[in-house]
Amino acid sequence: MIKELIVLLTLAINTPIVIDGDTIKSGGVLIRLTDYNTPEMGAPCPRERALAARARLELQSLLPRLRFELRTCATQNYGRLCMEGFLKTDEGDEIPLAYHMVTQGFAEPYICSANHCPKRRSWC
């Protein structure tokens, strides 16, 4: 609970650091953004690394228009917290960040159940 409080307080006063297209860092804590998966920055093939860099830049560019809510992680998550992102549109509405990242081609849908996450696609 302390980790969650630190993150919420830090997000209230600072912009998070973008690690990759689906992970941010705030208050020294890694946060997995839910419901989508982007290519990996450390992937073995150059194509996936290039796609990962594009997804990271997109997330970075969206930060001023994002709002985050804590979520319970569906599965073991390597010590990260989970949050859902919401993107403010030009019309003043909000859409899920996952929807934007997927429909713009930066990510794939990635929704885990209580005991299982879907197989990740190959971006190579």
Buried (B, 14 or more C-beta within 10 A) or exposed (E): EEEEEBBBEBBEEEEBBBBBBBBBBBBEBBBBBBBBBBBBBEBEEEEBBEBBBBBBEBBBEBEEBBEBEBBEBBEEBEEBBBBBBBBBEEEEEBBBBBBBBBEEEBBBEBEBEEEEBEEEEEBE
